[in-house]
Amino acid sequence: MVQKYQSPVRVYKHPFELIMAAYERRFPTCPLIPMFVDSDTVNEFRSEDGAIHVIERRCKLDIDAPRLLKKIAGVDYVYFIQKNSLNSRERTLHIEAHNETFSNRVIINEHCCYSVHPENEDWTCFEQSASLDIKSFFGFESTVEKIAMKQYTSNIKKGKEIIEYYLRQLEEEGITFVPRWTPPAAAPSLETSLSCKKPAASLTVVVPDPALKEGLSSEPLSTPSGAPEPTAGTPDDKLDADYIKRYLGDLTPLQESCLIRLRQWLQETHKGKIPKDEHILRFLRARDFNIDKARETMCQSLTWRKQHQVDYILDTWRPPQVLQDYYAGGWHHHDKDGRPLYVLRLGQMDTKGLVRALGEEALLRYVLSINEEGLRRCEENTKVFGRPISSWTCLVDLEGLNMRHLWRPGVKALLRIIEVVEANYPETLGRLLILRAPRVFPVLWTLVSPFIDDNTRRKFLIYAGNDYQGPGGLLDYIDKEIIPDFLSGECMCEVPEGGLVPKSLYRTAEELENEDLKLWTETIYQSASVFKGAPHEILIQIVDASSVITWDFDVCKGDIVFNIYHSKRSPQPPKKDSLGAHSITSPGGNNVQLIDRVWQLGRDYSMVESPLICKEGESVQGSHVTRWPGFYILQWKFHSTPACAATSLPRVDDVLASLQVSSHKCKVMYYTEVIGSEDFRGSMTSLESSHSGFSQLSAATTSSSQSHSSSTISR
């Protein structure tokens, strides 16, 4: 497996030329990197005007590896070829390196780049990427991979220190300014180049604070001259190192790399609706920074959020009065670490009454709104306390817990809520303090604990009786001034006291079922399965020409081909015959085919747009301005490889064959709407789903005023 590394952008508040002067002092050897023994120049080129300087070096490295491994490999040193391409005119330095030793067994490639900051020409950006692919190494592939990654990450940490070291060395020698390259006719003398022509700013190499870039406010950075600095940002919305440390926390180089690579993948495939960096990091932490696992769970969560419109829950949903009166939970200041504090008096809450009065769905939606509010409070506290706060603390008071709380439907609802929260809000719980646990608690814990992630379970602290008042208790985590009054504290807590829900508010099972459907399945999106040989089609009737058909769909599984057809006559859905043959063509239960098999393309119906191939994970938004009235058919069809596409099997046989191969199933989630042409430019209601408070939007939906479609695909 190929190991990859991608760094954040490091921004040095020094001109490019001064950074280059510091960088060159690393050669031919660098005492700050013990493994870098020596280097020899093997090739060098300089353009006539001096703007281009390319130098190729052979670097000798002493890898810190076990003596036995070196003996088996038959080498004491490892050699790398490094090519530095300096363009003084464009003020860039590109560094490419690859291994010469064992190049037939191990492939190592690295690329680094120094360039001018896009918003301040007196600052310098640096970023690097690398890959490691071990084909074979005498049976020690795993060991060599670990050694290589350890050595590489160790050198990454030293990179910034080395530049700082040589900048200080230059300052001690009186060199604080190096002029930019100019054409030879106006070039200054060497003596002038090394003179101190510019007052030295602080030579501490720091990174600009990109708070404004992420929508977060912070104190403005000060400069020696007192002038305000430009908003810190980096090319293509890349993450920089100081932003990560300030808003996301201290990460190892490999953890930074995982975050950046997953974020880049999401930008390519889910453009316009990716989660914020803090939330991406939560999914990575929950999967121990395994990118593939984190990517899978995050994509499932993004689809879930969109389908159930969770992004809007704080703005559009108001909890029923019963919840406001009898749900004994609420936010209460923050703990000693600055985490938002949520207090839940579970022992005082009538869980059975709430389920009977509201149903599972209302309770689930309320818990989701609490989690969304928690995300918002974490962002606010990050700004207030000046350090990353990505989780909250929950204080659960169990006084009053009894067998009534073990009512089976109530426990079932609790387990479902835990399952949904674990899947979509990973690593949001920083600490759970369970106080005054009664004797019945172990029974509840036995039922619930198997559904809780191991990492989450380690954050639980359980106190029986009044143990929370002693050493290691509540005072270790919460300031005395905000301990709630019902826990013998001094702070009035506005959390509802709970109590029994009046039976007059209970609803019948039928009423709850109808209410549940209204609450939770109320979504503008529909799902459809697409099988090989069995496309999914929807019919749109257009009365007025120049109407606009808009669509927004996600490819949840597999690859599909999206088509738009026009027909003057209305297609008729196939009728089920006595043998139920047509039911075979809809194995997904929600698959609809409208185009009759005997219809001929070009005679009975026509294609109005070129087919659009969409890959798994892509999100597609677009529109089509209709030329003629009649019937338009939107079709999602299974995308076959060329070999599969050549089959001559009839459609039903295709489906029967596809039932034997699970990979021949695709799934799409879609929404369509017809808008009058006069309303189209000012109305994008069909694409409202992409305007999310949870998401960072980066691209507007493309629209077309011509008689052809315009689709934005997130690749």
C-alpha positions in Angstrom: 0.0 0.0 0.0 1.3 3.4 -0.9 1.8 5.8 2.1 1.1 9.4 1.3 1.9 12.7 3.1 0.5 16.2 2.4 1.6 19.1 4.6 -0.4 22.2 5.5 0.8 25.5 4.2 3.5 27.1 6.4 3.7 30.9 6.0 6.9 32.6 7.0 6.6 36.4 7.5 9.7 37.1 5.6 10.4 37.8 1.9 11.1 35.0 -0.4 14.7 36.1 -1.1 15.6 36.1 2.6 14.1 32.6 3.1 16.2 31.4 0.1 19.3 32.7 1.7 18.5 30.8 4.9 17.6 27.6 2.9 20.9 27.5 1.0 22.8 27.3 4.2 21.6 23.8 4.7 24.1 22.6 2.1 26.4 20.7 1.6 25.5 19.3 5.1 23.3 20.3 8.0 24.3 19.7 11.6 20.7 20.2 12.7 19.7 17.0 10.7 22.1 14.3 12.0 21.0 11.8 9.4 22.0 14.3 6.6 25.6 13.3 6.3 26.7 15.1 3.1 25.7 16.2 -0.4 27.5 16.5 -3.7 26.5 18.7 -6.7 26.1 16.4 -9.8 24.4 18.9 -12.1 23.9 22.6 -12.3 22.4 25.1 -14.7 22.0 28.8 -14.6 20.3 31.0 -17.2 22.1 33.9 -18.8 20.1 36.5 -16.9 20.5 34.6 -13.6 16.7 34.2 -13.1 16.7 30.4 -13.4 19.0 28.3 -11.3 18.7 24.5 -11.3 20.9 22.4 -9.2 20.9 18.6 -8.7 22.5 17.1 -5.6 23.3 13.6 -4.5 22.5 13.5 -0.8 24.0 10.9 1.6 21.7 9.9 4.5 22.5 7.8 7.6 19.1 6.2 8.3 18.5 5.3 12.0 17.8 1.6 11.3 18.6 -1.6 13.2 22.2 -2.9 12.5 20.8 -6.3 11.5 18.6 -4.7 8.8 21.5 -2.6 7.4 23.6 -5.8 7.3 20.9 -7.7 5.5 20.4 -4.8 3.0 24.2 -4.5 2.6 24.4 -0.7 2.9 25.4 1.8 5.6 24.1 4.9 3.8 21.1 5.7 1.7 21.4 8.0 -1.3 18.8 10.4 -2.6 18.8 12.6 -5.7 17.4 16.1 -5.0 16.7 18.6 -7.8 16.1 22.3 -6.8 14.6 24.6 -9.4 14.8 28.2 -8.4 12.9 30.8 -10.5 13.9 34.2 -9.2 11.7 36.0 -11.6 8.5 34.3 -10.4 10.0 33.9 -6.9 9.4 30.1 -6.6 11.6 27.2 -5.6 10.5 23.7 -6.5 12.3 20.8 -4.8 11.9 17.2 -6.2 13.6 14.3 -4.5 13.7 10.5 -5.0 15.7 7.6 -3.7 18.6 6.2 -5.7 19.3 3.4 -3.2 17.0 0.4 -3.6 15.0 2.2 -6.2 13.8 -1.2 -7.7 12.5 -2.2 -4.2 11.4 1.1 -2.6 9.9 4.1 -4.4 10.1 7.4 -2.5 9.1 10.7 -4.1 8.9 14.1 -2.5 7.9 17.5 -3.8 8.3 20.8 -1.9 7.5 24.3 -2.9 8.5 27.7 -1.6 6.4 30.5 -3.1 5.2 34.1 -2.4 2.1 34.5 -0.3 -0.9 35.5 -2.6 -2.0 38.3 -0.3 1.4 39.7 0.9 4.4 39.7 -1.3 6.7 40.0 1.7 5.6 36.6 3.1 6.7 33.2 1.9 4.6 30.0 1.7 5.9 26.5 2.0 4.2 23.1 1.5 5.4 19.6 0.7 4.0 16.2 -0.3 5.5 12.8 -0.5 4.7 9.2 -1.2 6.3 5.9 -0.2 5.7 2.6 -2.0 7.6 -0.5 -0.8 7.5 -3.2 -3.5 9.8 -5.7 -1.6 12.5 -5.6 1.0 13.8 -9.0 2.0 10.7 -9.7 4.0 11.0 -6.6 6.1 8.5 -4.5 4.3 6.5 -3.5 7.4 9.6 -2.7 9.4 11.1 -0.5 6.6 7.8 1.3 6.2 7.6 2.2 9.9 11.3 3.3 9.9 10.8 5.4 6.8 7.7 7.1 8.2 9.3 7.8 11.5 12.4 9.3 10.0 10.3 11.4 7.6 7.9 12.8 10.2 10.9 13.6 12.5 12.5 15.7 9.7 9.2 17.4 8.9 9.1 18.8 12.5 12.7 20.1 12.1 12.1 21.9 8.9 10.7 25.0 10.4 13.3 25.0 13.2 16.1 24.9 10.6 14.8 27.9 8.7 14.5 29.8 11.9 18.0 28.8 12.9 19.6 30.1 9.7 17.5 33.3 9.7 18.9 34.1 13.2 22.4 33.3 11.8 21.9 35.7 8.9 20.6 38.4 11.4 23.8 38.0 13.5 25.9 38.6 10.4 23.9 41.7 9.7 22.0 40.3 6.7 18.3 41.2 7.1 17.4 42.0 3.6 18.1 40.4 0.2 16.9 42.4 -2.8 14.7 40.8 -5.4 16.1 39.6 -8.8 16.2 42.3 -11.5 17.3 42.0 -15.1 21.2 42.1 -15.5 21.3 45.7 -16.8 19.8 47.0 -13.5 21.1 44.3 -11.2 22.8 45.7 -8.0 26.3 44.7 -7.0 27.1 41.7 -4.7 28.2 44.1 -2.0 24.8 45.9 -2.1 22.9 42.6 -2.1 24.3 41.6 1.3 23.9 45.0 2.9 21.3 45.9 5.5 19.0 48.1 3.4 15.7 47.4 5.2 14.8 47.6 8.8 14.5 44.1 10.3 11.1 43.0 11.4 10.9 40.4 14.1 12.8 37.3 12.8 10.5 34.9 14.7 9.0 32.8 11.9 5.3 32.7 12.5 2.2 32.0 10.5 -0.7 34.4 9.8 -3.9 33.8 11.6 -6.6 32.8 9.0 -9.5 33.3 11.4 -11.5 35.4 9.0 -11.1 32.9 6.2 -13.0 30.3 8.3 -15.7 32.8 9.5 -14.2 33.0 12.9 -13.2 36.3 14.5 -10.1 36.9 16.5 -7.8 39.7 17.7 -6.0 41.4 14.8 -2.4 40.7 14.4 -0.1 43.6 15.0 2.9 44.6 12.9 6.0 46.7 13.9 4.7 49.6 11.8 1.3 49.4 13.3 -0.4 48.9 9.9 -3.1 46.3 9.7 -2.0 43.0 8.0 -4.1 41.6 5.2 -6.5 38.8 5.8 -4.5 35.7 6.0 -5.5 33.2 3.4 -3.7 30.6 1.3 -4.1 29.5 -2.4 -7.1 27.4 -3.2 -8.4 27.6 0.3 -5.6 25.4 1.6 -5.1 24.9 5.4 -2.1 26.5 7.0 -0.2 25.3 10.0 -1.0 28.0 12.4 -4.8 27.8 11.6 -4.7 24.1 12.4 -2.9 24.7 15.7 -5.2 27.6 16.7 -8.6 26.2 15.8 -8.1 22.4 15.5 -5.4 21.5 18.0 -1.9 20.0 18.1 -1.7 17.3 15.4 1.2 15.2 14.4 2.5 15.7 10.8 0.7 12.5 9.7 -2.6 13.5 11.3 -2.3 16.9 9.6 -1.8 15.1 6.3 -4.8 12.9 6.9 -7.0 15.9 7.5 -5.8 17.8 4.4 -6.1 14.8 2.1 -9.6 13.9 3.3 -10.6 17.6 3.0 -9.2 17.7 -0.5 -11.1 14.6 -1.5 -14.3 16.0 -0.1 -13.8 19.3 -2.0 -13.4 17.3 -5.2 -16.4 15.0 -4.7 -18.8 17.1 -2.6 -18.1 20.6 -3.8 -20.2 23.2 -2.0 -21.3 21.1 0.9 -18.4 19.7 2.9 -18.4 19.9 6.7 -16.2 22.3 8.5 -12.7 21.2 9.3 -13.5 20.6 13.0 -16.1 18.0 12.0 -13.9 16.3 9.4 -11.3 16.0 12.2 -13.9 14.4 14.5 -14.5 11.6 12.0 -10.8 11.0 11.5 -10.3 10.8 15.3 -13.2 8.4 15.6 -11.5 6.1 13.1 -7.9 6.5 14.5 -7.0 8.6 11.4 -7.8 5.8 9.0 -8.7 7.9 5.9 -10.7 5.1 4.1 -12.9 4.4 7.2 -13.4 8.0 8.0 -14.3 8.8 4.4 -16.9 6.0 4.3 -18.6 7.1 7.5 -18.5 10.8 6.7 -20.1 10.2 3.3 -22.9 8.2 4.9 -23.4 11.0 7.4 -23.5 13.7 4.7 -26.1 11.8 2.8 -28.1 11.3 6.0 -27.9 15.0 6.8 -29.1 16.1 3.4 -31.9 13.5 3.2 -33.3 14.6 6.6 -32.4 18.3 6.3 -30.6 18.2 9.6 -28.7 21.4 8.6 -31.9 23.4 9.0 -33.1 21.8 12.3 -32.1 24.8 14.5 -33.8 27.3 12.3 -37.0 25.4 11.2 -37.9 23.1 14.0 -39.3 24.1 17.4 -39.7 21.4 20.1 -43.3 20.7 21.2 -44.4 22.3 24.4 -44.4 18.9 26.1 -40.6 18.6 25.6 -40.0 22.2 26.8 -42.0 21.4 30.0 -40.9 17.9 30.8 -37.5 17.2 29.2 -35.2 17.7 32.1 -32.1 18.8 30.2 -30.4 22.0 29.1 -27.1 23.9 28.6 -25.4 25.3 31.6 -22.2 27.5 31.3 -19.0 25.5 30.6 -16.5 23.2 32.4 -12.9 24.1 33.5 -11.6 23.2 30.0 -14.0 25.6 28.3 -16.2 22.9 27.0 -20.0 23.7 26.8 -21.7 21.9 29.7 -25.0 20.1 29.2 -27.0 19.1 32.3 -29.4 16.2 32.1 -31.6 15.2 35.1 -32.4 11.8 33.8 -33.7 10.5 37.1 -36.3 13.2 37.2 -37.5 12.6 33.6 -40.5 10.6 32.7 -39.1 8.8 29.7 -42.2 6.5 29.3 -44.5 9.5 29.4 -42.4 11.4 26.8 -42.4 8.4 24.4 -46.1 7.9 24.9 -46.9 11.6 24.3 -44.5 12.3 21.5 -43.1 9.1 20.0 -39.5 8.2 19.2 -39.1 10.5 16.3 -39.8 13.7 18.2 -37.3 12.7 20.9 -34.7 11.8 18.3 -35.2 15.1 16.5 -34.8 17.0 19.8 -31.6 15.2 20.6 -30.3 16.1 17.2 -31.1 19.7 17.8 -29.1 19.5 21.1 -26.1 18.1 19.2 -26.4 20.8 16.5 -26.5 23.5 19.3 -23.5 21.8 20.8 -21.5 22.2 17.6 -22.4 25.9 17.5 -21.4 26.4 21.1 -18.0 24.7 20.5 -17.3 27.2 17.8 -18.2 30.1 20.0 -16.1 28.8 22.9 -13.1 28.3 20.6 -13.3 32.0 19.8 -13.9 33.1 23.4 -11.1 31.0 25.0 -8.6 31.3 22.2 -7.9 27.5 21.9 -9.5 24.6 20.1 -12.7 23.3 21.7 -14.4 20.6 19.7 -16.4 18.7 22.3 -18.7 19.3 25.2 -19.2 17.9 28.7 -22.4 16.2 29.8 -23.5 16.0 33.4 -26.1 13.3 34.1 -27.9 13.3 37.4 -29.5 9.9 38.1 -31.2 10.6 41.4 -34.7 9.2 41.1 -33.8 6.6 38.5 -36.0 3.5 39.0 -37.5 0.5 37.1 -39.9 2.9 35.3 -36.9 4.1 33.3 -36.3 0.5 32.1 -39.6 0.4 30.2 -38.8 -1.5 27.1 -40.0 1.0 24.4 -38.1 3.7 26.3 -34.9 1.7 26.3 -35.5 0.9 22.6 -35.8 4.6 21.8 -32.6 5.4 23.8 -30.6 2.8 21.9 -31.8 4.2 18.6 -30.8 7.7 19.6 -27.4 6.5 20.7 -26.9 4.7 17.3 -27.8 7.8 15.3 -25.6 10.1 17.4 -22.6 7.8 17.4 -22.8 7.6 13.6 -23.2 11.3 12.9 -21.6 13.2 15.8 -18.4 11.3 16.5 -15.9 12.6 19.1 -18.3 15.4 20.2 -18.5 14.1 23.8 -15.5 15.2 25.7 -16.5 13.9 29.1 -19.6 12.3 30.7 -20.1 12.8 34.4 -22.7 10.4 35.8 -23.7 11.4 39.4 -25.8 9.7 42.1 -26.0 6.4 40.3 -28.6 4.2 42.1 -28.6 0.4 42.4 -30.7 0.0 39.3 -28.1 1.8 37.2 -26.0 -1.4 36.5 -29.0 -2.9 34.8 -29.4 0.1 32.5 -25.7 0.2 31.8 -25.6 -3.5 30.8 -28.3 -2.8 28.2 -26.8 0.4 26.8 -23.0 0.0 27.0 -22.6 -2.5 24.1 -24.0 0.2 21.8 -21.4 2.8 22.8 -18.1 3.1 21.1 -15.0 2.1 23.1 -13.4 5.6 22.7 -16.6 7.2 24.0 -17.0 4.7 26.9 -13.5 5.7 28.2 -14.8 9.2 28.7 -17.5 8.1 31.3 -16.9 8.9 35.0 -19.5 7.3 37.3 -20.2 8.4 40.9 -22.5 6.6 43.3 -24.2 8.5 46.2 -22.4 11.6 47.2 -19.0 10.4 46.0 -19.0 13.3 43.4 -18.5 15.7 46.4 -15.2 14.1 47.4 -11.6 14.1 45.9 -11.6 13.4 42.2 -15.2 14.5 42.0 -17.1 17.3 40.4 -14.8 20.1 41.6 -12.0 18.6 39.4 -14.0 19.3 36.3 -16.4 22.2 37.0 -15.8 25.5 38.8 -17.5 25.7 42.2 -19.4 28.8 41.1 -21.4 27.0 38.4 -22.2 23.7 40.2 -26.0 23.5 40.0 -28.0 24.2 43.1 -29.7 20.7 43.0 -26.2 19.2 43.5 -25.5 21.4 46.5 -23.9 24.1 44.4 -24.2 27.9 44.4 -25.6 28.3 40.8 -29.2 28.4 39.9 -29.8 25.9 37.1 -32.6 26.7 34.7 -33.0 23.1 33.5 -36.6 22.0 33.8 -37.3 19.8 36.8 -39.1 17.2 34.7 -41.8 15.3 36.5 -44.6 12.9 35.2 -46.2 13.7 31.9 -50.0 13.8 32.3 -51.7 10.8 30.8 -54.1 13.2 29.1 -51.2 14.0 26.7 -50.6 10.4 25.7 -51.4 9.5 22.1 -52.6 6.2 20.6 -50.2 4.1 18.6 -51.9 5.1 15.4 -51.6 8.8 16.2 -47.9 8.4 17.0 -47.3 6.5 13.8 -48.9 9.2 11.7 -47.0 11.9 13.6 -43.7 10.0 13.3 -44.1 9.9 9.5 -44.9 13.6 9.4 -41.9 14.5 11.5 -39.1 12.4 10.2 -39.9 11.3 6.7 -40.7 14.8 5.7 -38.0 15.3 3.1 -37.9 16.8 -0.4 -35.6 14.0 -1.6 -36.5 10.7 -2.9 -34.4 7.6 -3.2 -34.3 5.1 -6.0 -32.3 1.9 -6.8 -30.9 1.5 -10.3 -30.1 -1.9 -11.5 -28.2 -3.1 -14.6 -30.9 -3.2 -17.3 -33.5 -1.5 -15.1 -33.1 2.3 -15.1 -35.1 4.6 -12.9 -37.2 7.2 -14.7 -39.5 10.0 -13.7 -42.0 11.9 -15.9 -42.3 15.7 -16.1 -45.1 17.2 -18.1 -44.4 20.6 -19.6 -47.2 22.9 -20.7 -45.4 26.1 -21.4 -42.3 26.0 -23.5 -39.2 27.7 -22.0 -40.0 26.3 -18.6 -36.9 25.3 -16.5 -36.5 21.7 -15.2 -34.1 21.8 -12.3 -32.5 18.8 -10.5 -30.3 18.0 -7.6 -29.1 14.4 -7.0 -26.5 12.5 -5.2 -25.0 9.2 -6.4 -25.0 7.2 -3.2 -23.7 4.0 -4.6 -22.2 2.8 -8.0 -21.8 4.8 -11.2 -24.8 6.0 -13.2 -25.6 7.7 -16.6 -28.0 10.6 -16.4 -30.2 11.3 -19.5 -33.0 13.7 -20.4 -35.5 12.6 -23.1 -38.6 14.3 -24.7 -41.7 12.6 -26.0 -44.9 14.0 -27.5 -47.0 11.3 -26.0 -47.3 10.2 -22.4 -45.3 7.1 -21.5 -47.4 4.5 -19.6 -45.9 2.6 -16.7 -45.8 -1.1 -17.5 -48.8 -3.1 -16.1 -48.2 -6.1 -14.0 -49.2 -9.3 -15.8 -50.6 -12.4 -14.2 -47.1 -13.8 -13.8 -45.8 -10.7 -12.2 -43.1 -10.4 -14.8 -42.9 -6.6 -14.6 -42.3 -6.8 -10.9 -38.9 -8.4 -11.6 -37.8 -5.1 -13.3 -38.2 -3.3 -10.0 -36.2 -5.3 -7.5 -35.5 -2.2 -5.5 -39.2 -1.6 -4.8 -38.9 2.0 -5.8 -37.6 1.6 -9.4 -39.8 2.9 -12.1 -39.4 2.4 -15.9 -41.5 4.5 -18.3 -39.9 4.1 -21.7 -41.5 1.2 -23.4 -39.1 -1.5 -24.8 -40.7 -1.2 -28.2 -40.1 2.6 -28.5 -37.4 3.6 -30.8 -35.1 6.5 -30.1 -35.5 9.2 -32.6 -39.1 8.2 -33.6 -41.1 7.7 -30.4 -38.8 9.9 -28.2 -35.7 12.0 -28.6 -32.6 12.7 -26.5 -32.4 16.4 -25.7 -29.0 16.4 -23.9 -25.8 14.4 -24.1 -25.6 11.6 -21.5 -23.9 12.6 -18.3 -21.7 10.0 -16.5 -21.7 10.4 -12.8 -19.4 8.6 -10.4 -20.2 7.3 -6.9 -20.1 10.0 -4.3 -20.7 12.9 -6.8 -23.4 15.5 -6.3 -25.0 16.9 -9.4 -27.1 20.1 -9.7 -28.3 21.5 -12.9 -31.2 22.8 -15.1 -32.7 22.5 -18.6 -34.6 25.1 -20.4 -37.3 23.3 -22.4 -37.8 24.0 -26.1 -41.2 22.3 -26.6 -44.2 21.4 -24.5 -44.9 17.7 -23.9 -43.4 15.0 -21.7 -39.8 15.0 -20.4 -38.2 11.9 -18.9 -35.3 12.1 -16.5 -33.5 8.8 -16.5 -30.8 7.4 -14.2 -29.2 4.3 -15.8 -26.6 1.8 -14.5 -23.2 2.7 -16.0 -21.6 -0.4 -17.5 -18.1 -0.9 -18.6 -17.7 -1.3 -22.4 -17.5 -5.0 -22.1 -20.8 -5.2 -20.1 -22.5 -2.7 -22.4 -22.0 -5.0 -25.4 -24.5 -7.6 -24.0 -27.5 -8.5 -26.2 -29.6 -9.8 -23.3 -33.1 -8.5 -23.1 -34.0 -6.2 -20.2 -35.6 -8.7 -17.9 -32.8 -11.2 -18.4 -30.4 -8.4 -17.6 -32.1 -7.8 -14.4 -32.2 -11.5 -13.5 -28.4 -11.6 -14.2 -27.9 -8.4 -12.1 -29.6 -10.0 -9.1 -26.8 -12.4 -9.0 -24.2 -9.7 -8.8 -24.6 -7.1 -6.0 -22.1 -4.7 -7.7 -24.8 -4.2 -10.4 -26.9 -2.1 -8.1 -26.7 1.7 -7.9 -28.6 4.1 -5.6 -29.5 7.8 -6.2 -31.2 10.4 -4.0 -32.8 13.1 -6.1 -35.1 16.1 -6.1 -36.6 17.9 -9.2 -38.7 21.0 -9.7 -40.1 22.9 -12.6 -39.7 26.7 -12.5 -41.1 29.3 -14.9 -38.4 30.9 -17.0 -39.3 34.4 -15.6 -38.7 33.2 -12.1 -35.7 31.1 -12.7 -32.8 33.6 -12.2 -34.1 34.8 -8.9 -35.2 31.4 -7.6 -33.1 28.4 -6.8 -35.5 26.7 -4.4 -34.8 23.3 -5.9 -31.2 23.7 -4.8 -31.9 25.0 -1.3 -30.3 21.8 0.1 -26.8 23.1 -0.8 -27.3 26.3 1.2 -26.4 24.8 4.6 -25.4 26.4 7.8 -23.4 23.3 8.6 -21.6 23.3 5.3 -18.9 25.6 3.9 -20.2 26.6 0.5 -17.7 27.2 -2.1 -19.5 27.2 -5.4 -22.8 28.5 -6.7 -25.1 26.2 -8.7 -24.6 26.8 -12.4 -27.7 27.7 -14.4 -28.5 28.0 -18.1 -30.7 30.3 -20.0 -30.2 28.5 -23.2 -32.1 25.4 -24.4 -29.7 22.9 -23.0 -28.9 21.8 -19.5 -26.2 23.0 -17.2 -25.0 20.7 -14.5 -22.5 21.3 -11.7 -20.8 18.0 -10.8 -18.8 17.6 -7.7 -15.9 15.4 -8.6 
